């Protein structure tokens, strides 16, 4: 999970550039507003272990 957060933090400046619609059309299956939102929902994230 730490590696994923590091990637998110590196990409954070670009996150506000794309609309949720554009991200969904590009194939994103989960979109979080910030790393804290991902952490708060990590148990229901597609990244969560099954």
N, C-alpha and C positions, 0 to 999 in steps of 0.2 A: 504494500500500500504506500510506503514511503516513496518509492520510485515514481509512482503515479502522481503523488502530490508534488514532487519535484518537477515533473513534466508540466503539470498544471501551472505551477508558479512561473516557470519559464515562459509559458504561453499566455499568461495572464494579460499582458498589454494588448494582445490581439483579440481577446475574447469579446470586448465591447464593439469590435468592428463588424461582426457578423450577426445577423438577426437569427433568432431561433429557427425560423422557417428555412433560411439558407443552410444552417447547420443540419437540420433534419433532411433536407433535400440532398445534402452531401453524404448522408448515410449515418449521421450520429444517432445513436440509440439512447443516449442519456446526456442531458445538458444540465450543468450546475452553474449557478450564478457566481460561485466562488469556492475555494477549497473548503471553507467551513461548512458550506451546504453539503458537499460531498461527504465530509466526515460525519455530519449529523444524519446522513442517510446511507451510510456505507453498508448497512445490513440488507438494504433493499436495492442496492446498486447492481448493475450488470457485472460489475467488477468483483462482487462478493463471491466468496467460495460457495459452491453448491453442495 
